[in-house]
C-alpha cells in the first residue's frame, strides 16, 4: 500500500510539472501581441477613414489617436483580435471659414434677378454692426429706378433693398423714359446744337447732370459706347469692350473700359462714371514701354 501511494504522489508531481511547462511554453502565453503596430493601424483604417497619429501597446491593446474630418478620436483596439474596444472624440474639427463670393458672381446674380437691371455700383464693405461682410450695390431697373441693396458676401442673399430715386413722371402720372446721362431731348447725344464739337472732347462727353437732379452713374453699356466712340479715329473698328466700375481714393467713380480693335490692338479708356468724360486712354504698347522703363 505504501508503494502504491508513493507512485501516485510521484505521478501527480510529474503531471503538475508538465502542465506548468505547457503553460509557460504555449503560444497563448507568449508576451508578443498577435498584431504588430502596422497591422493594428490597418485594422483601424479599414473601419474609419483618417490618419493614425499615434499607437501605443499596453495591457494587450493598442491605445491610438485617430484624426478624421470630424475631429480627433481616442481608440482602444485589441492587440489579439483587432477589434475596436472603445472610441471617443477628444476634440471636434474646426469648421472652415466660408469664402467671400467673387464680385463678378454677385453682379451676375443681381442682373439675373430682374430682367433689364443694370448694376452701376458694387463695393465690398465690412460694417462694424454686421457679423458678415456685405456687398453694397446700386442698380437701375427696367423702369429707371435707382435701387440700393446690401448683399451677404458669403451667401449672396439680399439683406435690404432701398429705392434711392424714382424715374420722373409726366403730369398725367405716367413714367417718362429715362435718358442716359449726357443725352438731350434734341437727339444730339450731348453734342452742341450746331453739331460742332470741342477739339478736346471729340463729341463724346455727355452734358453734366442738373444739380437739382439725383446723381446717376453711367451703365456699363453706356461707358463702353463712349469708349468705342473715343477711338473712332484709331484706324480700326472696335471688336470687343469690357467695362469695370472702380472708385478713386477721393470717392470719385470711374469706368475702366478695355477695348480690343479688329487689328489686334488693345487700349484702356478711363471714363468718369457720372459725366462720361474720357479721362485717359492708354494703349498696350504704352504700358509695355512703361514697364520696360521701370525695369
Phi and psi in degrees as GROMACS dihedral restraints (atoms count N, CA, C in turn):
[ dihedral_restraints ]
;  ai    aj    ak    al  type     phi  dphi    fc
    3     4     5     6     1   -64.7    20    10
    4     5     6     7     1   -38.4    20    10
    6     7     8     9     1   -64.6    20    10
    7     8     9    10     1   -41.5    20    10
    9    10    11    12     1   -63.3    20    10
   10    11    12    13     1   -42.5    20    10
   12    13    14    15     1   -64.2    20    10
   13    14    15    16     1   -39.0    20    10
   15    16    17    18     1   -65.4    20    10
   16    17    18    19     1   -38.9    20    10
   18    19    20    21     1   -64.6    20    10
   19    20    21    22     1   -41.3    20    10
   21    22    23    24     1   -63.4    20    10
   22    23    24    25     1   -42.9    20    10
   24    25    26    27     1   -64.7    20    10
   25    26    27    28     1   -39.8    20    10
   27    28    29    30     1   -66.0    20    10
   28    29    30    31     1   -39.6    20    10
   30    31    32    33     1   -65.4    20    10
   31    32    33    34     1   -40.0    20    10
   33    34    35    36     1   -64.3    20    10
   34    35    36    37     1   -38.8    20    10
   36    37    38    39     1   -66.0    20    10
   37    38    39    40     1   -42.5    20    10
   39    40    41    42     1   -63.4    20    10
   40    41    42    43     1   -41.2    20    10
   42    43    44    45     1   -63.6    20    10
   43    44    45    46     1   -40.9    20    10
   45    46    47    48     1   -63.6    20    10
   46    47    48    49     1   -42.1    20    10
   48    49    50    51     1   -63.3    20    10
   49    50    51    52     1   -40.5    20    10
   51    52    53    54     1   -64.7    20    10
   52    53    54    55     1   -43.8    20    10
   54    55    56    57     1   -62.4    20    10
   55    56    57    58     1   -43.2    20    10
   57    58    59    60     1   -61.1    20    10
   58    59    60    61     1   -40.4    20    10
   60    61    62    63     1   -65.3    20    10
   61    62    63    64     1   -39.7    20    10
   63    64    65    66     1   -62.7    20    10
   64    65    66    67     1   -40.9    20    10
   66    67    68    69     1   -62.9    20    10
   67    68    69    70     1   -43.9    20    10
   69    70    71    72     1   -70.8    20    10
   70    71    72    73     1   -30.0    20    10
   72    73    74    75     1   -91.3    20    10
   73    74    75    76     1   -23.0    20    10
   75    76    77    78     1   -61.9    20    10
   76    77    78    79     1   150.4    20    10
   78    79    80    81     1   -60.8    20    10
   79    80    81    82     1   -36.1    20    10
   81    82    83    84     1   -72.8    20    10
   82    83    84    85     1   -10.3    20    10
   84    85    86    87     1   -94.9    20    10
   85    86    87    88     1     3.4    20    10
   87    88    89    90     1   -69.8    20    10
   88    89    90    91     1   152.1    20    10
   90    91    92    93     1   -80.7    20    10
   91    92    93    94     1   -25.6    20    10
   93    94    95    96     1   -71.2    20    10
   94    95    96    97     1   138.0    20    10
   96    97    98    99     1   -73.6    20    10
   97    98    99   100     1   161.0    20    10
   99   100   101   102     1   -70.3    20    10
  100   101   102   103     1   -30.5    20    10
  102   103   104   105     1  -113.6    20    10
  103   104   105   106     1   136.7    20    10
  105   106   107   108     1   -77.8    20    10
  106   107   108   109     1   172.5    20    10
  108   109   110   111     1   -62.5    20    10
  109   110   111   112     1   -41.8    20    10
  111   112   113   114     1   -62.3    20    10
  112   113   114   115     1   -41.1    20    10
  114   115   116   117     1   -66.4    20    10
  115   116   117   118     1   -38.1    20    10
  117   118   119   120     1   -64.3    20    10
  118   119   120   121     1   -41.3    20    10
  120   121   122   123     1   -64.5    20    10
  121   122   123   124     1   -39.8    20    10
  123   124   125   126     1   -62.9    20    10
  124   125   126   127     1   -40.2    20    10
  126   127   128   129     1   -62.8    20    10
  127   128   129   130     1   -41.1    20    10
  129   130   131   132     1   -69.4    20    10
  130   131   132   133     1   -44.7    20    10
  132   133   134   135     1   -71.3    20    10
  133   134   135   136     1   -17.2    20    10
  135   136   137   138     1   -72.1    20    10
  136   137   138   139     1   -21.7    20    10
  138   139   140   141     1   -99.9    20    10
  139   140   141   142     1   -34.1    20    10
  141   142   143   144     1  -132.0    20    10
  142   143   144   145     1   137.8    20    10
  144   145   146   147     1   -85.2    20    10
  145   146   147   148     1   136.5    20    10
  147   148   149   150     1   159.6    20    10
  148   149   150   151     1  -152.8    20    10
  150   151   152   153     1  -138.2    20    10
  151   152   153   154     1   129.1    20    10
  153   154   155   156     1   -81.8    20    10
  154   155   156   157     1   117.5    20    10
  156   157   158   159     1   -88.8    20    10
  157   158   159   160     1   -29.7    20    10
  159   160   161   162     1  -159.0    20    10
  160   161   162   163     1   156.7    20    10
  162   163   164   165     1  -151.7    20    10
  163   164   165   166     1   119.2    20    10
  165   166   167   168     1  -123.7    20    10
  166   167   168   169     1   132.6    20    10
  168   169   170   171     1   -90.6    20    10
  169   170   171   172     1   128.1    20    10
  171   172   173   174     1  -158.6    20    10
  172   173   174   175     1   132.2    20    10
  174   175   176   177     1    55.9    20    10
  175   176   177   178     1    41.3    20    10
  177   178   179   180     1    75.9    20    10
  178   179   180   181     1    17.3    20    10
  180   181   182   183     1  -147.3    20    10
  181   182   183   184     1   158.8    20    10
  183   184   185   186     1  -100.4    20    10
  184   185   186   187     1   123.7    20    10
  186   187   188   189     1   -94.5    20    10
  187   188   189   190     1   116.4    20    10
  189   190   191   192     1  -125.8    20    10
  190   191   192   193     1   151.8    20    10
  192   193   194   195     1  -110.7    20    10
  193   194   195   196     1   123.7    20    10
  195   196   197   198     1  -117.4    20    10
  196   197   198   199     1   123.7    20    10
  198   199   200   201     1  -101.0    20    10
  199   200   201   202     1   122.3    20    10
  201   202   203   204     1  -125.6    20    10
  202   203   204   205     1   179.2    20    10
  204   205   206   207     1   -64.0    20    10
  205   206   207   208     1   -24.0    20    10
  207   208   209   210     1   -87.4    20    10
  208   209   210   211     1   -14.8    20    10
  210   211   212   213     1   145.2    20    10
  211   212   213   214     1  -161.2    20    10
  213   214   215   216     1  -105.3    20    10
  214   215   216   217     1   131.7    20    10
  216   217   218   219     1  -123.6    20    10
  217   218   219   220     1   144.3    20    10
  219   220   221   222     1   -98.4    20    10
  220   221   222   223     1   126.2    20    10
  222   223   224   225     1  -126.0    20    10
  223   224   225   226     1   133.5    20    10
  225   226   227   228     1  -107.5    20    10
  226   227   228   229     1   120.9    20    10
  228   229   230   231     1  -123.9    20    10
  229   230   231   232     1   130.7    20    10
  231   232   233   234     1   -63.3    20    10
  232   233   234   235     1   129.7    20    10
  234   235   236   237     1   -74.7    20    10
  235   236   237   238     1   -17.2    20    10
  237   238   239   240     1   -96.1    20    10
  238   239   240   241     1   -45.4    20    10
  240   241   242   243     1   -98.4    20    10
  241   242   243   244     1   -20.9    20    10
  243   244   245   246     1    79.7    20    10
  244   245   246   247     1    10.2    20    10
  246   247   248   249     1   -84.5    20    10
  247   248   249   250     1   145.9    20    10
  249   250   251   252     1   -79.1    20    10
  250   251   252   253     1   117.9    20    10
  252   253   254   255     1   -86.1    20    10
  253   254   255   256     1   -34.7    20    10
  255   256   257   258     1  -159.7    20    10
  256   257   258   259     1   154.1    20    10
  258   259   260   261     1  -150.1    20    10
  259   260   261   262     1   135.3    20    10
  261   262   263   264     1  -146.9    20    10
  262   263   264   265     1   145.0    20    10
  264   265   266   267     1   -86.1    20    10
  265   266   267   268     1   128.6    20    10
  267   268   269   270     1   -89.6    20    10
  268   269   270   271     1   -37.8    20    10
  270   271   272   273     1  -153.1    20    10
  271   272   273   274     1   146.0    20    10
  273   274   275   276     1   -86.3    20    10
  274   275   276   277     1   152.3    20    10
  276   277   278   279     1   -72.7    20    10
  277   278   279   280     1   143.6    20    10
  279   280   281   282     1   -72.7    20    10
  280   281   282   283     1   136.6    20    10
  282   283   284   285     1   -75.6    20    10
  283   284   285   286     1   132.8    20    10
  285   286   287   288     1   -66.0    20    10
  286   287   288   289     1   144.0    20    10
  288   289   290   291     1   -68.2    20    10
  289   290   291   292     1   138.3    20    10
  291   292   293   294     1   -65.4    20    10
  292   293   294   295     1   152.9    20    10
  294   295   296   297     1   -94.1    20    10
  295   296   297   298     1   142.7    20    10
  297   298   299   300     1   -74.4    20    10
  298   299   300   301     1   132.9    20    10
  300   301   302   303     1   -64.4    20    10
  301   302   303   304     1   144.9    20    10
  303   304   305   306     1   -68.0    20    10
  304   305   306   307     1   149.6    20    10
  306   307   308   309     1   -59.6    20    10
  307   308   309   310     1   -42.1    20    10
  309   310   311   312     1   -63.4    20    10
  310   311   312   313     1   -34.6    20    10
  312   313   314   315     1   -69.4    20    10
  313   314   315   316     1   -41.7    20    10
  315   316   317   318     1   -64.0    20    10
  316   317   318   319     1   -41.2    20    10
  318   319   320   321     1   -61.0    20    10
  319   320   321   322     1   -42.9    20    10
  321   322   323   324     1   -64.5    20    10
  322   323   324   325     1   -40.6    20    10
  324   325   326   327     1   -61.0    20    10
  325   326   327   328     1   -41.6    20    10
  327   328   329   330     1   -68.3    20    10
  328   329   330   331     1   -42.9    20    10
  330   331   332   333     1   -70.8    20    10
  331   332   333   334     1   -29.4    20    10
  333   334   335   336     1   -78.1    20    10
  334   335   336   337     1   -17.5    20    10
  336   337   338   339     1   -67.7    20    10
  337   338   339   340     1   -35.0    20    10
  339   340   341   342     1  -139.2    20    10
  340   341   342   343     1   128.3    20    10
  342   343   344   345     1   -64.1    20    10
  343   344   345   346     1   131.4    20    10
  345   346   347   348     1    85.2    20    10
  346   347   348   349     1     1.5    20    10
  348   349   350   351     1   -78.5    20    10
  349   350   351   352     1   143.9    20    10
  351   352   353   354     1  -128.7    20    10
  352   353   354   355     1   122.7    20    10
  354   355   356   357     1   -78.9    20    10
  355   356   357   358     1   122.3    20    10
  357   358   359   360     1  -103.8    20    10
  358   359   360   361     1   -17.7    20    10
  360   361   362   363     1  -153.8    20    10
  361   362   363   364     1   137.9    20    10
  363   364   365   366     1  -152.0    20    10
  364   365   366   367     1   109.8    20    10
  366   367   368   369     1  -129.1    20    10
  367   368   369   370     1   146.0    20    10
  369   370   371   372     1   -93.0    20    10
  370   371   372   373     1   125.9    20    10
  372   373   374   375     1  -130.8    20    10
  373   374   375   376     1   157.4    20    10
  375   376   377   378     1  -127.3    20    10
  376   377   378   379     1    85.6    20    10
  378   379   380   381     1   -63.9    20    10
  379   380   381   382     1   147.0    20    10
  381   382   383   384     1   -69.3    20    10
  382   383   384   385     1   -23.7    20    10
  384   385   386   387     1   -96.8    20    10
  385   386   387   388     1    11.5    20    10
  387   388   389   390     1  -117.8    20    10
  388   389   390   391     1   144.3    20    10
  390   391   392   393     1   -74.7    20    10
  391   392   393   394     1   -36.5    20    10
  393   394   395   396     1  -113.0    20    10
  394   395   396   397     1   152.2    20    10
  396   397   398   399     1   -64.5    20    10
  397   398   399   400     1   150.1    20    10
  399   400   401   402     1  -126.9    20    10
  400   401   402   403     1   146.6    20    10
  402   403   404   405     1   -91.9    20    10
  403   404   405   406     1   132.6    20    10
  405   406   407   408     1  -107.9    20    10
  406   407   408   409     1   121.2    20    10
  408   409   410   411     1  -124.5    20    10
  409   410   411   412     1   148.2    20    10
  411   412   413   414     1  -123.8    20    10
  412   413   414   415     1   131.5    20    10
  414   415   416   417     1  -140.0    20    10
  415   416   417   418     1   153.8    20    10
  417   418   419   420     1  -107.6    20    10
  418   419   420   421     1   124.0    20    10
  420   421   422   423     1   -86.1    20    10
  421   422   423   424     1  -177.6    20    10
  423   424   425   426     1   -64.4    20    10
  424   425   426   427     1   -22.9    20    10
  426   427   428   429     1   -88.1    20    10
  427   428   429   430     1    -2.0    20    10
  429   430   431   432     1    90.9    20    10
  430   431   432   433     1     3.4    20    10
  432   433   434   435     1   -74.5    20    10
  433   434   435   436     1   141.0    20    10
  435   436   437   438     1   -98.8    20    10
  436   437   438   439     1   117.1    20    10
  438   439   440   441     1  -113.9    20    10
  439   440   441   442     1   145.2    20    10
  441   442   443   444     1  -113.9    20    10
  442   443   444   445     1   128.2    20    10
  444   445   446   447     1  -128.9    20    10
  445   446   447   448     1   149.9    20    10
  447   448   449   450     1  -114.7    20    10
  448   449   450   451     1   134.9    20    10
  450   451   452   453     1  -127.0    20    10
  451   452   453   454     1   135.2    20    10
  453   454   455   456     1   -62.6    20    10
  454   455   456   457     1   122.6    20    10
  456   457   458   459     1   -71.4    20    10
  457   458   459   460     1   -15.8    20    10
  459   460   461   462     1   -90.6    20    10
  460   461   462   463     1   -48.0    20    10
  462   463   464   465     1   -97.3    20    10
  463   464   465   466     1   -24.1    20    10
  465   466   467   468     1    84.1    20    10
  466   467   468   469     1     6.0    20    10
  468   469   470   471     1   -75.7    20    10
  469   470   471   472     1   140.6    20    10
  471   472   473   474     1   -79.0    20    10
  472   473   474   475     1   123.3    20    10
  474   475   476   477     1   -89.7    20    10
  475   476   477   478     1   -36.7    20    10
  477   478   479   480     1  -153.8    20    10
  478   479   480   481     1   156.7    20    10
  480   481   482   483     1  -142.1    20    10
  481   482   483   484     1   131.2    20    10
  483   484   485   486     1  -138.3    20    10
  484   485   486   487     1   134.7    20    10
  486   487   488   489     1   -85.2    20    10
  487   488   489   490     1   120.5    20    10
  489   490   491   492     1   -85.1    20    10
  490   491   492   493     1   -46.7    20    10
  492   493   494   495     1  -148.1    20    10
  493   494   495   496     1   140.4    20    10
  495   496   497   498     1  -100.8    20    10
  496   497   498   499     1   155.9    20    10
  498   499   500   501     1   -67.4    20    10
  499   500   501   502     1   148.2    20    10
  501   502   503   504     1   -63.1    20    10
  502   503   504   505     1   151.8    20    10
  504   505   506   507     1  -120.5    20    10
  505   506   507   508     1   155.4    20    10
  507   508   509   510     1   -77.5    20    10
  508   509   510   511     1   175.9    20    10
  510   511   512   513     1   -63.0    20    10
  511   512   513   514     1   -28.1    20    10
  513   514   515   516     1   -85.2    20    10
  514   515   516   517     1     1.8    20    10
  516   517   518   519     1    94.8    20    10
  517   518   519   520     1    -6.6    20    10
  519   520   521   522     1   -78.6    20    10
  520   521   522   523     1   153.9    20    10
  522   523   524   525     1   -80.5    20    10
  523   524   525   526     1   130.6    20    10
  525   526   527   528     1   -80.0    20    10
  526   527   528   529     1   148.3    20    10
  528   529   530   531     1   -64.8    20    10
  529   530   531   532     1   136.3    20    10
  531   532   533   534     1   -83.0    20    10
  532   533   534   535     1   126.1    20    10
  534   535   536   537     1   -93.0    20    10
  535   536   537   538     1   149.4    20    10
  537   538   539   540     1   -69.7    20    10
  538   539   540   541     1   150.4    20    10
  540   541   542   543     1   -56.8    20    10
  541   542   543   544     1   131.5    20    10
  543   544   545   546     1    96.2    20    10
  544   545   546   547     1   -16.3    20    10
  546   547   548   549     1   -83.6    20    10
  547   548   549   550     1   150.2    20    10
  549   550   551   552     1  -126.7    20    10
  550   551   552   553     1   161.6    20    10
  552   553   554   555     1   -68.2    20    10
  553   554   555   556     1   -17.0    20    10
  555   556   557   558     1   -86.1    20    10
  556   557   558   559     1     3.5    20    10
  558   559   560   561     1    78.0    20    10
  559   560   561   562     1    12.4    20    10
  561   562   563   564     1   -84.7    20    10
  562   563   564   565     1    -3.3    20    10
  564   565   566   567     1    57.5    20    10
  565   566   567   568     1    37.2    20    10
  567   568   569   570     1    92.7    20    10
  568   569   570   571     1    -2.5    20    10
  570   571   572   573     1   -85.9    20    10
  571   572   573   574     1   171.6    20    10
  573   574   575   576     1   -66.4    20    10
  574   575   576   577     1   150.0    20    10
  576   577   578   579     1   -58.0    20    10
  577   578   579   580     1   -29.2    20    10
  579   580   581   582     1   -90.3    20    10
  580   581   582   583     1    16.4    20    10
  582   583   584   585     1    66.0    20    10
  583   584   585   586     1    10.8    20    10
  585   586   587   588     1   -86.2    20    10
  586   587   588   589     1   153.9    20    10
  588   589   590   591     1  -130.1    20    10
  589   590   591   592     1   152.5    20    10
  591   592   593   594     1   -73.8    20    10
  592   593   594   595     1   147.6    20    10
  594   595   596   597     1   -65.8    20    10
  595   596   597   598     1   -21.9    20    10
  597   598   599   600     1   -96.3    20    10
  598   599   600   601     1    -8.1    20    10
  600   601   602   603     1  -113.3    20    10
  601   602   603   604     1   -13.7    20    10
  603   604   605   606     1    53.9    20    10
  604   605   606   607     1    26.1    20    10
  606   607   608   609     1    75.1    20    10
  607   608   609   610     1    15.1    20    10
  609   610   611   612     1  -110.6    20    10
  610   611   612   613     1     8.6    20    10
  612   613   614   615     1  -100.7    20    10
  613   614   615   616     1   117.1    20    10
  615   616   617   618     1   -67.1    20    10
  616   617   618   619     1   163.2    20    10
  618   619   620   621     1   -70.1    20    10
  619   620   621   622     1   153.2    20    10
  621   622   623   624     1   -72.4    20    10
  622   623   624   625     1   142.3    20    10
  624   625   626   627     1   -67.9    20    10
  625   626   627   628     1   152.5    20    10
  627   628   629   630     1   -63.9    20    10
  628   629   630   631     1   138.9    20    10
  630   631   632   633     1   -64.5    20    10
  631   632   633   634     1   -24.5    20    10
  633   634   635   636     1   -81.1    20    10
  634   635   636   637     1   -15.4    20    10
  636   637   638   639     1   -91.2    20    10
  637   638   639   640     1   150.5    20    10
  639   640   641   642     1   -65.3    20    10
  640   641   642   643     1   142.9    20    10
  642   643   644   645     1   -68.3    20    10
  643   644   645   646     1   131.5    20    10
  645   646   647   648     1  -125.0    20    10
  646   647   648   649     1   131.0    20    10
  648   649   650   651     1   -82.8    20    10
  649   650   651   652     1   148.8    20    10
  651   652   653   654     1   -62.0    20    10
  652   653   654   655     1   149.8    20    10
  654   655   656   657     1   -81.9    20    10
  655   656   657   658     1   166.6    20    10
  657   658   659   660     1   -61.6    20    10
  658   659   660   661     1   -39.7    20    10
  660   661   662   663     1   -64.8    20    10
  661   662   663   664     1   -39.4    20    10
  663   664   665   666     1   -65.2    20    10
  664   665   666   667     1   -41.0    20    10
  666   667   668   669     1   -64.7    20    10
  667   668   669   670     1   -39.1    20    10
  669   670   671   672     1   -65.1    20    10
  670   671   672   673     1   -38.2    20    10
  672   673   674   675     1   -64.9    20    10
  673   674   675   676     1   -41.4    20    10
  675   676   677   678     1   -64.1    20    10
  676   677   678   679     1   -42.9    20    10
  678   679   680   681     1   -63.1    20    10
  679   680   681   682     1   -43.1    20    10
  681   682   683   684     1   -64.1    20    10
  682   683   684   685     1   -40.0    20    10
  684   685   686   687     1   -67.3    20    10
  685   686   687   688     1   -32.8    20    10
  687   688   689   690     1   -68.9    20    10
  688   689   690   691     1   -18.8    20    10
  690   691   692   693     1  -106.1    20    10
  691   692   693   694     1    23.7    20    10
  693   694   695   696     1   -63.4    20    10
  694   695   696   697     1   -26.8    20    10
  696   697   698   699     1   -97.0    20    10
  697   698   699   700     1    17.5    20    10
  699   700   701   702     1   -77.8    20    10
  700   701   702   703     1   -10.3    20    10
  702   703   704   705     1    89.7    20    10
  703   704   705   706     1     4.2    20    10
  705   706   707   708     1  -153.6    20    10
  706   707   708   709     1   148.9    20    10
  708   709   710   711     1   -74.7    20    10
  709   710   711   712     1   153.4    20    10
  711   712   713   714     1   -77.5    20    10
  712   713   714   715     1   129.5    20    10
  714   715   716   717     1   -99.6    20    10
  715   716   717   718     1   -37.5    20    10
  717   718   719   720     1  -155.3    20    10
  718   719   720   721     1   148.2    20    10
  720   721   722   723     1  -136.8    20    10
  721   722   723   724     1   151.7    20    10
  723   724   725   726     1  -148.2    20    10
  724   725   726   727     1   117.1    20    10
  726   727   728   729     1  -104.1    20    10
  727   728   729   730     1   140.3    20    10
  729   730   731   732     1  -131.5    20    10
  730   731   732   733     1   121.5    20    10
  732   733   734   735     1   -80.0    20    10
  733   734   735   736     1   129.3    20    10
  735   736   737   738     1  -134.1    20    10
  736   737   738   739     1   172.8    20    10
  738   739   740   741     1  -134.5    20    10
  739   740   741   742     1   133.5    20    10
  741   742   743   744     1   -74.1    20    10
  742   743   744   745     1   169.7    20    10
  744   745   746   747     1   -62.9    20    10
  745   746   747   748     1   -29.1    20    10
  747   748   749   750     1   -86.2    20    10
  748   749   750   751     1     6.3    20    10
  750   751   752   753     1    93.2    20    10
  751   752   753   754     1    -4.9    20    10
  753   754   755   756     1   -72.1    20    10
  754   755   756   757     1   129.4    20    10
  756   757   758   759     1   -90.0    20    10
  757   758   759   760     1   143.1    20    10
  759   760   761   762     1  -149.0    20    10
  760   761   762   763     1   159.3    20    10
  762   763   764   765     1  -104.2    20    10
  763   764   765   766     1   136.6    20    10
  765   766   767   768     1  -108.0    20    10
  766   767   768   769     1   109.4    20    10
  768   769   770   771     1  -104.9    20    10
  769   770   771   772     1   120.0    20    10
  771   772   773   774     1   -88.5    20    10
  772   773   774   775     1   123.3    20    10
  774   775   776   777     1  -118.3    20    10
  775   776   777   778     1   131.2    20    10
  777   778   779   780     1  -116.4    20    10
  778   779   780   781     1   126.2    20    10
  780   781   782   783     1   -93.1    20    10
  781   782   783   784     1   163.3    20    10
  783   784   785   786     1   -66.5    20    10
  784   785   786   787     1   -25.1    20    10
  786   787   788   789     1   -83.7    20    10
  787   788   789   790     1     5.7    20    10
  789   790   791   792     1    97.1    20    10
  790   791   792   793     1   -10.9    20    10
  792   793   794   795     1   -74.8    20    10
  793   794   795   796     1   152.7    20    10
  795   796   797   798     1  -132.1    20    10
  796   797   798   799     1   146.5    20    10
  798   799   800   801     1  -141.5    20    10
  799   800   801   802     1   153.2    20    10
  801   802   803   804     1  -113.6    20    10
  802   803   804   805     1   121.1    20    10
  804   805   806   807     1  -113.3    20    10
  805   806   807   808     1   123.6    20    10
  807   808   809   810     1   -98.2    20    10
  808   809   810   811     1   126.2    20    10
  810   811   812   813     1  -128.5    20    10
  811   812   813   814     1   133.8    20    10
  813   814   815   816     1   -62.3    20    10
  814   815   816   817     1   125.8    20    10
  816   817   818   819     1   -73.1    20    10
  817   818   819   820     1   -12.4    20    10
  819   820   821   822     1  -102.6    20    10
  820   821   822   823     1   -53.6    20    10
  822   823   824   825     1   -86.2    20    10
  823   824   825   826     1   -22.5    20    10
  825   826   827   828     1    82.8    20    10
  826   827   828   829     1     9.2    20    10
  828   829   830   831     1   -70.6    20    10
  829   830   831   832     1   138.4    20    10
  831   832   833   834     1   -78.6    20    10
  832   833   834   835     1   115.6    20    10
  834   835   836   837     1   -87.7    20    10
  835   836   837   838     1   -36.7    20    10
  837   838   839   840     1  -163.8    20    10
  838   839   840   841     1   156.9    20    10
  840   841   842   843     1  -135.1    20    10
  841   842   843   844     1   122.1    20    10
  843   844   845   846     1  -123.8    20    10
  844   845   846   847     1   124.5    20    10
  846   847   848   849     1   -88.9    20    10
  847   848   849   850     1   155.6    20    10
  849   850   851   852     1   -58.9    20    10
  850   851   852   853     1   -37.3    20    10
  852   853   854   855     1   -66.5    20    10
  853   854   855   856     1   -29.9    20    10
  855   856   857   858     1   -66.7    20    10
  856   857   858   859     1   -40.4    20    10
  858   859   860   861     1   -62.8    20    10
  859   860   861   862     1   -41.8    20    10
  861   862   863   864     1   -64.8    20    10
  862   863   864   865     1   -39.3    20    10
  864   865   866   867     1   -65.7    20    10
  865   866   867   868     1   -38.9    20    10
  867   868   869   870     1   -64.3    20    10
  868   869   870   871     1   -40.1    20    10
  870   871   872   873     1   -63.7    20    10
  871   872   873   874     1   -39.4    20    10
  873   874   875   876     1   -66.0    20    10
  874   875   876   877     1   -36.8    20    10
  876   877   878   879     1   -69.2    20    10
  877   878   879   880     1   -32.0    20    10
  879   880   881   882     1   -79.3    20    10
  880   881   882   883     1   -17.8    20    10
